[in-house]
Amino acid sequence: MYKELFEQLQISSYRHNYQLAFTHDYLTSLASNYQEGDYIIADEEVCRLYPALRDSITSRQHILVEANEETKSFAQLEELIATLIDNNFTRTNRLIAIGGGVVQDISSFIASILFRGTNWLFFPTTLLTQCDSCIGSKTSINFGRYKNQLGSFFPPKAIFIDTAFLKTLPLSEKRSGLGEMLHYYLVTREEDLVMVEEQGDQALLDDDILRTFIARSLEIKKAMIEVDEFDQGPRAVFNYGHSFGHAIEAATNNAVPHGIAVAYGMDLANLLSVELGLISKALRNRIRLSLVKSFGPTPLPEIDVDLIFAALRKDKKNQGKDIKVILTRGIGNMFKTTLENTEQINQCIRGFFSNKMYEKEL
Protein backbone atom coordinates (compact mmCIF):
# COMPACT_ATOMS: atom_id res chain seq x y z
CA MET A 1 0.00 0.00 0.00
CA TYR A 2 1.22 3.51 -0.76
CA LYS A 3 2.63 4.71 2.56
CA GLU A 4 2.84 8.49 2.31
CA LEU A 5 -0.88 8.95 2.79
CA PHE A 6 -1.95 12.54 3.36
CA GLU A 7 -5.01 14.12 4.97
CA GLN A 8 -4.57 17.54 3.39
CA LEU A 9 -3.07 18.76 0.15
CA GLN A 10 -2.18 22.33 -0.76
CA ILE A 11 -2.48 23.22 -4.45
CA SER A 12 -0.92 26.34 -5.96
CA SER A 13 -2.93 28.22 -8.58
CA TYR A 14 -2.59 31.42 -10.56
CA ARG A 15 -5.83 32.71 -9.00
CA HIS A 16 -5.43 31.54 -5.42
CA ASN A 17 -3.94 28.62 -3.60
CA TYR A 18 -6.48 26.13 -2.39
CA GLN A 19 -6.67 23.20 -0.01
CA LEU A 20 -7.97 19.68 -0.40
CA ALA A 21 -8.85 17.77 2.76
CA PHE A 22 -10.04 14.25 3.37
CA THR A 23 -12.92 14.26 5.83
CA HIS A 24 -14.66 11.40 7.59
CA ASP A 25 -17.80 13.40 8.37
CA TYR A 26 -19.18 15.39 5.45
CA LEU A 27 -22.13 16.68 7.53
CA THR A 28 -19.84 18.32 10.07
CA SER A 29 -17.58 19.66 7.31
CA LEU A 30 -20.57 21.21 5.53
CA ALA A 31 -21.98 22.73 8.72
CA SER A 32 -18.66 24.21 9.82
CA ASN A 33 -17.87 25.70 6.41
CA TYR A 34 -21.29 27.09 5.48
CA GLN A 35 -21.62 30.83 6.04
CA GLU A 36 -24.73 32.98 6.03
CA GLY A 37 -25.53 34.00 2.46
CA ASP A 38 -23.76 31.04 0.83
CA TYR A 39 -25.71 29.02 -1.72
CA ILE A 40 -25.52 25.24 -2.09
CA ILE A 41 -25.84 23.67 -5.54
CA ALA A 42 -26.38 19.93 -5.06
CA ASP A 43 -27.17 16.83 -7.07
CA GLU A 44 -30.72 15.85 -6.19
CA GLU A 45 -29.88 12.14 -6.57
CA VAL A 46 -27.16 12.45 -3.93
CA CYS A 47 -29.73 14.06 -1.64
CA ARG A 48 -32.08 11.14 -2.26
CA LEU A 49 -29.38 8.63 -1.36
CA TYR A 50 -28.29 10.48 1.79
CA PRO A 51 -31.33 11.76 3.73
CA ALA A 52 -29.24 13.36 6.50
CA LEU A 53 -27.32 15.34 3.89
CA ARG A 54 -30.59 16.31 2.20
CA ASP A 55 -31.91 17.66 5.51
CA SER A 56 -28.72 19.63 6.05
CA ILE A 57 -28.82 21.09 2.54
CA THR A 58 -32.52 21.95 2.49
CA SER A 59 -32.24 23.79 5.80
CA ARG A 60 -29.95 26.26 4.04
CA GLN A 61 -30.12 28.26 0.82
CA HIS A 62 -29.87 25.73 -1.96
CA ILE A 63 -30.61 24.68 -5.53
CA LEU A 64 -31.08 21.00 -6.38
CA VAL A 65 -30.23 19.98 -9.94
CA GLU A 66 -30.42 16.90 -12.10
CA ALA A 67 -26.94 15.72 -13.01
CA ASN A 68 -27.34 15.47 -16.77
CA GLU A 69 -25.97 17.09 -19.89
CA GLU A 70 -29.02 19.34 -20.29
CA THR A 71 -28.40 20.88 -16.88
CA LYS A 72 -24.79 21.43 -17.90
CA SER A 73 -25.83 23.41 -20.98
CA PHE A 74 -25.13 27.10 -21.36
CA ALA A 75 -28.84 27.69 -21.90
CA GLN A 76 -29.74 26.25 -18.49
CA LEU A 77 -27.28 28.41 -16.59
CA GLU A 78 -29.42 31.53 -17.02
CA GLU A 79 -32.12 30.13 -14.75
CA LEU A 80 -29.58 29.13 -12.09
CA ILE A 81 -27.88 32.52 -12.15
CA ALA A 82 -31.25 34.29 -11.97
CA THR A 83 -32.13 32.30 -8.85
CA LEU A 84 -28.91 33.37 -7.17
CA ILE A 85 -29.31 37.05 -8.02
CA ASP A 86 -33.02 37.07 -7.12
CA ASN A 87 -32.10 35.71 -3.69
CA ASN A 88 -29.54 38.44 -3.00
CA PHE A 89 -26.44 36.35 -3.58
CA THR A 90 -23.47 38.72 -3.66
CA ARG A 91 -19.82 38.60 -4.57
CA THR A 92 -18.89 38.13 -0.92
CA ASN A 93 -21.01 34.97 -0.69
CA ARG A 94 -19.85 31.56 -1.90
CA LEU A 95 -21.22 28.67 -3.87
CA ILE A 96 -20.94 25.21 -2.30
CA ALA A 97 -21.09 22.42 -4.87
CA ILE A 98 -22.10 18.93 -3.74
CA GLY A 99 -22.13 16.25 -6.42
CA GLY A 100 -20.20 14.86 -9.34
CA GLY A 101 -18.84 16.30 -12.56
CA VAL A 102 -22.00 18.04 -13.74
CA VAL A 103 -22.46 19.88 -10.45
CA GLN A 104 -18.76 20.73 -10.40
CA ASP A 105 -18.85 22.16 -13.92
CA ILE A 106 -21.95 24.31 -13.52
CA SER A 107 -20.89 25.60 -10.10
CA SER A 108 -17.34 26.43 -11.14
CA PHE A 109 -18.45 28.04 -14.39
CA ILE A 110 -21.06 30.21 -12.67
CA ALA A 111 -18.52 31.16 -10.00
CA SER A 112 -16.05 32.18 -12.71
CA ILE A 113 -18.43 34.58 -14.47
CA LEU A 114 -20.81 35.86 -11.79
CA PHE A 115 -19.72 39.26 -10.49
CA ARG A 116 -16.45 38.68 -12.38
CA GLY A 117 -15.66 35.85 -10.02
CA THR A 118 -16.92 34.58 -6.69
CA ASN A 119 -15.52 31.88 -4.43
CA TRP A 120 -16.79 28.32 -4.33
CA LEU A 121 -16.25 25.14 -2.30
CA PHE A 122 -16.57 21.57 -3.52
CA PHE A 123 -17.73 18.30 -1.96
CA PRO A 124 -17.10 15.72 -4.75
CA THR A 125 -19.34 12.66 -4.47
CA THR A 126 -18.15 10.46 -7.35
CA LEU A 127 -14.88 8.62 -7.78
CA LEU A 128 -14.10 10.47 -11.00
CA THR A 129 -14.38 13.84 -9.29
CA GLN A 130 -12.55 12.72 -6.15
CA CYS A 131 -9.59 11.16 -7.92
CA ASP A 132 -9.25 13.59 -10.81
CA SER A 133 -11.34 16.60 -11.74
CA CYS A 134 -11.69 18.18 -8.28
CA ILE A 135 -8.24 19.74 -8.74
CA GLY A 136 -6.84 21.34 -11.86
CA SER A 137 -9.08 24.41 -12.19
CA LYS A 138 -10.84 23.45 -15.43
CA THR A 139 -14.49 24.34 -15.98
CA SER A 140 -16.49 23.00 -18.94
CA ILE A 141 -20.00 23.76 -20.18
CA ASN A 142 -21.86 22.46 -23.23
CA PHE A 143 -22.97 24.84 -25.94
CA GLY A 144 -25.88 23.49 -27.97
CA ARG A 145 -24.88 20.08 -29.28
CA TYR A 146 -21.19 20.81 -28.69
CA LYS A 147 -19.86 19.21 -25.52
CA ASN A 148 -17.48 21.06 -23.17
CA GLN A 149 -16.79 23.90 -25.61
CA LEU A 150 -17.13 26.75 -23.09
CA GLY A 151 -15.00 27.04 -20.01
CA SER A 152 -12.15 28.58 -18.12
CA PHE A 153 -9.71 27.85 -15.31
CA PHE A 154 -11.28 28.66 -11.94
CA PRO A 155 -10.35 26.59 -8.89
CA PRO A 156 -12.42 26.28 -5.71
CA LYS A 157 -11.25 27.74 -2.42
CA ALA A 158 -11.44 24.34 -0.72
CA ILE A 159 -12.29 20.72 -1.49
CA PHE A 160 -13.61 18.17 1.00
CA ILE A 161 -13.36 14.49 0.05
CA ASP A 162 -15.34 11.88 1.95
CA THR A 163 -15.07 8.36 0.53
CA ALA A 164 -18.31 7.47 2.33
CA PHE A 165 -20.06 8.78 -0.78
CA LEU A 166 -18.48 5.99 -2.80
CA LYS A 167 -20.34 3.26 -0.89
CA THR A 168 -23.46 3.81 -3.01
CA LEU A 169 -21.61 3.87 -6.34
CA PRO A 170 -22.23 0.93 -8.64
CA LEU A 171 -19.17 -1.18 -9.39
CA SER A 172 -19.16 0.09 -12.98
CA GLU A 173 -18.54 3.64 -11.73
CA LYS A 174 -15.70 2.45 -9.52
CA ARG A 175 -14.17 0.70 -12.52
CA SER A 176 -14.57 3.93 -14.45
CA GLY A 177 -12.72 5.80 -11.72
CA LEU A 178 -9.97 3.18 -11.74
CA GLY A 179 -9.57 3.67 -15.50
CA GLU A 180 -9.15 7.42 -14.97
CA MET A 181 -6.58 6.90 -12.20
CA LEU A 182 -4.63 4.43 -14.32
CA HIS A 183 -3.69 7.09 -16.84
CA TYR A 184 -1.99 9.04 -14.04
CA TYR A 185 -0.14 6.00 -12.76
CA LEU A 186 1.12 5.03 -16.20
CA VAL A 187 2.54 8.46 -17.03
CA THR A 188 4.65 8.50 -13.87
CA ARG A 189 6.55 5.44 -12.68
CA GLU A 190 6.83 1.68 -12.45
CA GLU A 191 5.85 1.59 -8.77
CA ASP A 192 2.41 3.02 -9.51
CA LEU A 193 1.68 0.32 -12.06
CA VAL A 194 2.83 -2.31 -9.57
CA MET A 195 0.37 -0.86 -7.04
CA VAL A 196 -2.46 -1.48 -9.50
CA GLU A 197 -1.20 -4.92 -10.41
CA GLU A 198 -1.09 -5.93 -6.76
CA GLN A 199 -4.12 -4.10 -5.36
CA GLY A 200 -6.31 -2.95 -8.24
CA ASP A 201 -8.94 -5.65 -7.75
CA GLN A 202 -9.09 -5.06 -3.98
CA ALA A 203 -9.38 -1.29 -4.46
CA LEU A 204 -12.75 -1.83 -6.12
CA LEU A 205 -14.01 -3.55 -2.96
CA ASP A 206 -12.05 -1.99 -0.10
CA ASP A 207 -12.59 1.72 0.58
CA ASP A 208 -9.32 2.07 2.52
CA ILE A 209 -7.31 0.83 -0.45
CA LEU A 210 -9.41 2.96 -2.79
CA ARG A 211 -8.65 5.99 -0.60
CA THR A 212 -4.95 5.25 -1.12
CA PHE A 213 -5.44 5.10 -4.89
CA ILE A 214 -7.30 8.44 -4.83
CA ALA A 215 -4.56 10.09 -2.78
CA ARG A 216 -1.84 8.92 -5.14
CA SER A 217 -3.79 10.05 -8.19
CA LEU A 218 -4.22 13.53 -6.73
CA GLU A 219 -0.54 13.80 -5.81
CA ILE A 220 0.46 13.01 -9.38
CA LYS A 221 -1.97 15.52 -10.83
CA LYS A 222 -1.01 18.23 -8.32
CA ALA A 223 2.65 18.02 -9.34
CA MET A 224 1.77 18.53 -12.99
CA ILE A 225 -0.89 21.24 -12.74
CA GLU A 226 1.39 23.38 -10.59
CA VAL A 227 3.83 23.34 -13.51
CA ASP A 228 1.25 23.71 -16.30
CA GLU A 229 -2.10 24.84 -14.92
CA PHE A 230 -3.36 26.11 -18.28
CA ASP A 231 -2.66 22.87 -20.14
CA GLN A 232 -0.23 24.49 -22.55
CA GLY A 233 2.69 22.06 -22.39
CA PRO A 234 3.75 19.21 -20.10
CA ARG A 235 0.21 18.60 -18.82
CA ALA A 236 -0.70 17.37 -22.31
CA VAL A 237 0.58 13.91 -21.38
CA PHE A 238 -2.51 13.58 -19.17
CA ASN A 239 -4.48 13.29 -22.40
CA TYR A 240 -3.02 9.78 -22.68
CA GLY A 241 -5.99 7.57 -23.56
CA HIS A 242 -8.35 10.52 -23.62
CA SER A 243 -8.42 11.43 -27.30
CA PHE A 244 -9.38 7.86 -28.15
CA GLY A 245 -11.58 7.59 -25.06
CA HIS A 246 -13.55 10.69 -25.98
CA ALA A 247 -13.94 9.34 -29.51
CA ILE A 248 -15.35 6.08 -28.08
CA GLU A 249 -17.78 8.07 -25.96
CA ALA A 250 -18.89 10.12 -28.95
CA ALA A 251 -19.23 7.11 -31.26
CA THR A 252 -21.34 5.21 -28.70
CA ASN A 253 -23.45 8.17 -27.59
CA ASN A 254 -21.83 7.94 -24.13
CA ALA A 255 -22.87 4.33 -23.63
CA VAL A 256 -19.37 3.60 -22.31
CA PRO A 257 -18.54 5.28 -18.95
CA HIS A 258 -15.83 7.90 -19.22
CA GLY A 259 -13.02 6.21 -17.29
CA ILE A 260 -13.69 2.88 -18.96
CA ALA A 261 -13.56 4.56 -22.37
CA VAL A 262 -10.23 6.09 -21.32
CA ALA A 263 -8.93 2.64 -20.36
CA TYR A 264 -9.86 1.35 -23.81
CA GLY A 265 -8.23 4.48 -25.26
CA MET A 266 -4.99 3.75 -23.43
CA ASP A 267 -4.94 0.22 -24.80
CA LEU A 268 -5.45 1.57 -28.32
CA ALA A 269 -2.65 4.13 -27.78
CA ASN A 270 -0.40 1.30 -26.61
CA LEU A 271 -1.36 -0.84 -29.60
CA LEU A 272 -0.44 2.01 -31.94
CA SER A 273 2.82 2.45 -30.03
CA VAL A 274 3.62 -1.21 -30.69
CA GLU A 275 2.70 -0.79 -34.35
CA LEU A 276 5.11 2.14 -34.63
CA GLY A 277 7.91 0.28 -32.84
CA LEU A 278 7.81 2.48 -29.73
CA ILE A 279 7.14 -0.22 -27.13
CA SER A 280 7.31 -4.00 -27.05
CA LYS A 281 4.37 -6.32 -27.36
CA ALA A 282 5.22 -7.64 -23.90
CA LEU A 283 4.82 -4.21 -22.30
CA ARG A 284 1.51 -3.63 -24.06
CA ASN A 285 0.28 -7.02 -22.84
CA ARG A 286 1.42 -6.30 -19.30
CA ILE A 287 -0.30 -2.90 -19.13
CA ARG A 288 -3.43 -4.37 -20.69
CA LEU A 289 -3.84 -6.70 -17.69
CA SER A 290 -4.21 -3.65 -15.45
CA LEU A 291 -6.51 -1.88 -17.90
CA VAL A 292 -8.75 -4.95 -17.93
CA LYS A 293 -9.43 -4.31 -14.23
CA SER A 294 -11.32 -1.26 -15.50
CA PHE A 295 -12.85 -2.20 -18.85
CA GLY A 296 -12.96 -6.01 -18.62
CA PRO A 297 -16.62 -6.43 -17.58
CA THR A 298 -17.81 -3.64 -19.91
CA PRO A 299 -17.57 -4.86 -23.51
CA LEU A 300 -17.59 -2.29 -26.25
CA PRO A 301 -20.79 -2.18 -28.29
CA GLU A 302 -20.60 -2.42 -32.05
CA ILE A 303 -18.92 0.77 -33.24
CA ASP A 304 -18.88 2.42 -36.62
CA VAL A 305 -15.15 3.14 -36.84
CA ASP A 306 -15.81 6.02 -39.22
CA LEU A 307 -17.45 7.74 -36.23
CA ILE A 308 -14.23 7.22 -34.27
CA PHE A 309 -12.21 8.99 -36.95
CA ALA A 310 -14.83 11.76 -37.20
CA ALA A 311 -14.69 12.31 -33.44
CA LEU A 312 -10.89 12.37 -33.45
CA ARG A 313 -10.90 15.06 -36.11
CA LYS A 314 -13.31 17.18 -34.03
CA ASP A 315 -11.28 16.91 -30.82
CA LYS A 316 -10.75 20.46 -29.54
CA LYS A 317 -7.07 19.70 -28.86
CA ASN A 318 -6.41 19.39 -32.59
CA GLN A 319 -5.10 22.15 -34.80
CA GLY A 320 -6.30 22.21 -38.38
CA LYS A 321 -6.61 18.70 -39.81
CA ASP A 322 -3.89 17.17 -37.65
CA ILE A 323 -4.89 14.58 -35.06
CA LYS A 324 -2.93 15.13 -31.86
CA VAL A 325 -2.65 12.10 -29.60
CA ILE A 326 -0.49 10.85 -26.77
CA LEU A 327 1.56 7.73 -27.48
CA THR A 328 4.13 6.00 -25.29
CA ARG A 329 7.73 4.87 -25.31
CA GLY A 330 7.22 3.13 -21.96
CA ILE A 331 5.93 3.67 -18.44
CA GLY A 332 6.47 7.30 -17.52
CA ASN A 333 7.47 8.22 -21.07
CA MET A 334 4.34 9.47 -22.84
CA PHE A 335 4.58 12.14 -25.52
CA LYS A 336 2.36 14.21 -27.76
CA THR A 337 2.53 13.54 -31.47
CA THR A 338 0.66 14.07 -34.71
CA LEU A 339 -1.02 10.91 -35.91
CA GLU A 340 -1.17 10.79 -39.68
CA ASN A 341 -3.98 8.74 -41.16
CA THR A 342 -1.75 6.40 -43.12
CA GLU A 343 -2.94 2.97 -44.24
CA GLN A 344 -0.90 1.41 -41.43
CA ILE A 345 -2.48 3.60 -38.74
CA ASN A 346 -5.93 3.32 -40.28
CA GLN A 347 -5.83 -0.46 -40.27
CA CYS A 348 -4.47 -0.60 -36.74
CA ILE A 349 -7.31 1.54 -35.38
CA ARG A 350 -9.94 -0.30 -37.39
CA GLY A 351 -8.56 -3.65 -36.28
CA PHE A 352 -8.66 -2.61 -32.64
CA PHE A 353 -12.45 -2.37 -32.88
CA SER A 354 -13.40 -4.86 -35.60
CA ASN A 355 -11.06 -7.59 -34.36
CA LYS A 356 -11.56 -6.76 -30.67
CA MET A 357 -7.85 -6.49 -30.08
CA TYR A 358 -8.53 -5.20 -26.56
CA GLU A 359 -9.56 -8.77 -25.71
CA LYS A 360 -6.30 -10.29 -26.93
CA GLU A 361 -2.64 -10.49 -26.16
CA LEU A 362 -0.23 -9.78 -28.98
Residue, then its C-alpha position, 0 to 999 in steps of 0.5 A: m500500500y502507498k505509505e505516504l498517505f496525506e489528509q490535506l493537500q495544498i495546491s498552488s494556482y494562478r488565482h489563489n492557492y487552495q486546499l484539499a482535505f479528506t474528511h470522515d464526516y461530510l455533515t460536520s464539514l458542511a456545517s462548519n464551512y457554510q456561512e450565512g448567504d452562501y448558496i448550495i448547488a447539489d445533485e438531487e440524486v445524492c440528496r435522495l441517497y443520503p437523507a441526513l445530507r438532504d436535511s442539512i442542505t434543504s435547511r440552508q439556501h440551496i438549488l437542487v439539480e439533475a446531473n445530466e448534460e441538459t443541466k450542464s448546458f449554457a442555456q440552463l445556466e441563465e435560470l440558475i444565475a437568476t435564482l442566485i441574483d433574485n435571492n440576494f447572492t453577492r460577490t462576498n457569498r460563496l457557492i458550495a457544490i455537492g455532487g459529481g462532474v455536472v455539479q462541479d462544472i456548472s458551479s465552477f463556471i457560474a462562479s467564474i463569471l458571476f460578479r467577475g468571479t466569486n468563491w466556491l467550495f466543492f464536496p465531490t461525491t463520485l470517484l471520477t471527481q474525487c480522484d481527478s477533476c476536483i483539482g486542476s481548475k478546469t471548468s467545462i460547459n456544453f454549448g448546444r450540441y457541442k460538448n465542453q466547448l465553453g470554459s475557463f480555469f477557476p479553482p475552488k477555495a477548498i475541497f472536502i473528500d469523503t469516501a463514504f459517498l463511494k459506498t453507493l456507487p455501482l461497481s461500474e462507476k468504480r471501474s470507471g474511476l480506476g480507468e481514470m486513475l490508471h492514466y496518471y499511474l502510467v505516465t509517472r513510474e513503475e511503482d504506480l503500475v505495480m500498485v495497480e497490479e497488486q491491489g487494483d482488484q481489492a481497491l474496487l471492494d475496499d474503501d481504505i485501499l481505494r482511498t490510497f489510490i485516490a490520494r496517489s492520483l491527486e498527488i500526481k496531478k497536483a505536481m503537474i498542474e502546478v507546472d502547467e495549470f493552463d494545459q499548454g505544455p507538459r500537462a498534455v501527457f494527461n491526455y493519454g488515452h483521452s483522445f481515443g476515449h472521448a472518440i469512443e464516448a462520442a461514437t457510442n453516444n456515451a454508452v461507455p462510462h468515461g473512465i472505462a472509455v479512457a482505459y480502452g483508449m490507453d490500450l489503443a494508444n499502446l497498440l499504436s505504439v507497438e505498431l510504430g515500434l515504440i514499445s514491445k508487445a510484452l509491455r503492451n500485454r502487461i499494461r493491458l492486464s491492469l486496464v482490464k481491471s477497468f474495462g474487462p466487464t464492460p464490452l464495447p458495443e458495435i462501433d462504426v469506426d468512421l465515427i471514431f475517426a470523425a470524433l478524433r478530427k473534431d477533438k478540440k485539442n487538434q489544430g487544423k486537420d492534424i490529429k494530436v494524440i499521446l503515445t508512449r515509449g514506456i511507463g512514464n514516457m508518454f509524448k504528444t505527437t501528430l497521428e497521420n492517417t496512413e494505411q498502417i495507422n488506419q488499419c491498426i485503429r480499425g482492427f482494434f475495434s473490428n477484431k476486438m484487439y482489446e480482448k487479446e494479447l499480442 
